[in-house]
């Protein structure tokens, strides 16, 4: 396959792949890197790809698998090979649900508008006091309280819709 054929076949899917990558990474730079890695991998396999590889579903699945592989590699790289590994603790269904809910909440925070997202990350994840957030953002503590309150309300509504969807 020539470079021109490759471009005609796969580049029309770039925007879709970027949107999927952004949802996976919740970060513009990481999403761009993931899509770039994906196209590199696709280019390296260009001569062995089937006709099915042109479909959007196949490309999205391939992108998701690449993301999972990269996440696994990052996790493996952080665990020393000679570290003693204990048996994993038995976890109840409630702890799995709590962890899933925390991951969903982190994703919902990532979907907030930029200003609210930054403030909520500082407030909830970094546990920064309002004075510190005020210095970093240039907003008054009163404005911060209003923004945090509105963001929490938005998150509560979105989370309620999400959990309602799960239960149905």
C-alpha positions as CSV (number, residue, x, y, z in Angstrom):
1,X,0.0,0.0,0.0
2,X,1.4,3.4,-1.0
3,X,1.4,6.4,1.3
4,X,-1.3,8.0,-0.9
5,X,-3.6,4.9,-0.6
6,X,-3.0,4.9,3.1
7,X,-3.9,8.6,3.5
8,X,-7.1,8.1,1.4
9,X,-8.1,5.0,3.3
10,X,-7.4,6.0,6.9
11,X,-7.0,9.8,7.4
12,X,-10.8,10.5,6.9
13,X,-11.2,8.7,10.3
14,X,-8.8,10.9,12.1
15,X,-11.3,13.2,13.8
16,X,-13.4,10.2,15.0
17,X,-10.3,8.5,16.3
18,X,-9.1,11.7,18.1
19,X,-12.5,12.0,19.8
20,X,-12.3,8.4,21.0
21,X,-8.7,8.9,22.2
22,X,-9.7,12.0,24.0
23,X,-12.5,10.2,25.8
24,X,-10.1,7.5,26.8
25,X,-7.3,9.8,28.0
26,X,-9.3,12.9,29.1
27,X,-6.2,14.9,28.0
28,X,-5.6,16.7,24.7
29,X,-1.8,15.9,24.6
30,X,-2.3,12.2,25.5
31,X,-5.0,11.9,23.0
32,X,-2.9,13.3,20.2
33,X,0.0,11.0,21.2
34,X,-2.3,8.0,21.2
35,X,-3.7,8.8,17.7
36,X,-0.1,9.3,16.5
37,X,1.0,6.0,17.9
38,X,-2.1,4.4,16.4
39,X,-1.4,5.7,12.9
40,X,2.2,4.6,13.2
41,X,1.2,1.1,14.2
42,X,-1.4,1.1,11.4
43,X,1.3,2.2,8.9
44,X,3.7,-0.5,10.1
45,X,1.0,-3.1,9.5
46,X,-0.4,-1.6,6.2
47,X,0.5,-4.5,4.0
48,X,-1.1,-7.1,6.3
49,X,-4.4,-5.3,7.0
50,X,-7.6,-6.9,5.8
51,X,-10.4,-5.0,4.0
52,X,-12.2,-5.1,7.4
53,X,-9.6,-2.7,8.8
54,X,-11.2,0.1,6.9
55,X,-14.4,0.1,9.0
56,X,-14.7,2.6,11.8
57,X,-15.6,-0.1,14.4
58,X,-12.4,-2.0,13.6
59,X,-10.3,1.1,13.8
60,X,-11.9,2.2,17.1
61,X,-11.4,-1.3,18.6
62,X,-7.8,-1.2,17.5
63,X,-7.3,2.2,19.1
64,X,-8.9,1.1,22.4
65,X,-6.6,-2.0,22.4
66,X,-3.6,0.2,21.8
67,X,-4.6,2.4,24.7
68,X,-5.1,-0.6,27.0
69,X,-1.7,-2.0,26.0
70,X,0.0,1.3,26.8
71,X,-1.8,1.5,30.2
72,X,-0.7,-2.0,30.9
73,X,2.9,-1.2,30.0
74,X,2.9,1.9,32.2
75,X,1.5,-0.2,35.1
76,X,4.1,-2.9,34.6
77,X,6.9,-0.4,34.4
78,X,5.9,1.0,37.8
79,X,6.1,-2.3,39.6
80,X,9.7,-3.5,40.2
81,X,10.2,-7.0,38.9
82,X,11.8,-8.3,42.1
83,X,9.1,-6.8,44.4
84,X,7.4,-9.2,46.7
85,X,3.8,-9.5,45.6
86,X,1.2,-10.4,48.2
87,X,-2.1,-12.1,47.3
88,X,-4.7,-9.5,46.4
89,X,-7.1,-8.8,49.2
90,X,-10.6,-10.1,48.8
91,X,-12.8,-7.3,47.7
92,X,-16.5,-7.1,48.2
93,X,-18.9,-6.0,45.5
94,X,-19.4,-2.8,47.4
95,X,-15.7,-1.9,47.1
96,X,-15.8,-2.6,43.3
97,X,-18.8,-0.4,43.0
98,X,-17.2,2.4,45.0
99,X,-14.1,2.2,42.8
100,X,-16.2,2.3,39.7
101,X,-18.2,5.3,41.0
102,X,-14.9,7.1,41.8
103,X,-13.6,6.5,38.3
104,X,-16.9,7.7,36.8
105,X,-16.8,10.8,38.9
106,X,-13.2,11.5,37.7
107,X,-14.4,11.1,34.1
108,X,-17.3,13.5,34.8
109,X,-15.0,16.1,36.3
110,X,-12.9,15.8,33.1
111,X,-15.9,16.7,31.1
112,X,-16.6,20.0,33.0
113,X,-15.7,23.3,31.3
114,X,-12.0,24.2,31.7
115,X,-12.3,26.7,34.5
116,X,-14.6,24.4,36.6
117,X,-12.5,21.4,35.9
118,X,-9.3,23.0,37.0
119,X,-10.9,24.4,40.2
120,X,-12.6,21.0,41.0
121,X,-9.4,19.1,40.5
122,X,-7.5,21.5,42.8
123,X,-10.4,21.4,45.4
124,X,-11.3,17.7,45.4
125,X,-8.3,15.8,44.1
126,X,-5.4,17.9,45.4
127,X,-7.4,19.1,48.5
128,X,-6.1,22.6,48.1
129,X,-7.7,25.3,50.3
130,X,-9.7,28.1,48.7
131,X,-6.9,30.6,49.5
132,X,-4.4,28.5,47.5
133,X,-6.8,28.1,44.6
134,X,-7.6,31.8,44.7
135,X,-3.9,32.6,44.3
136,X,-3.5,30.1,41.5
137,X,-6.5,31.2,39.5
138,X,-6.8,34.9,40.4
139,X,-10.4,34.4,41.5
140,X,-11.8,35.5,44.9
141,X,-12.7,32.8,47.5
142,X,-16.3,33.8,47.1
143,X,-16.3,33.3,43.4
144,X,-14.5,29.9,44.0
145,X,-17.3,28.8,46.4
146,X,-19.9,29.6,43.8
147,X,-18.0,27.8,41.0
148,X,-17.5,24.8,43.2
149,X,-21.1,24.7,44.2
150,X,-22.3,24.9,40.6
151,X,-19.8,22.3,39.5
152,X,-20.9,19.9,42.3
153,X,-24.5,20.4,41.3
154,X,-23.7,19.6,37.7
155,X,-21.7,16.6,38.7
156,X,-24.5,15.4,41.0
157,X,-27.0,15.6,38.2
158,X,-24.8,13.9,35.7
159,X,-23.8,11.1,38.2
160,X,-27.5,10.6,39.0
161,X,-28.3,10.2,35.3
162,X,-25.4,7.8,34.9
163,X,-26.3,5.6,37.8
164,X,-29.9,5.6,36.8
165,X,-28.8,4.4,33.3
166,X,-26.8,1.6,35.0
167,X,-29.7,0.4,37.1
168,X,-32.1,0.2,34.1
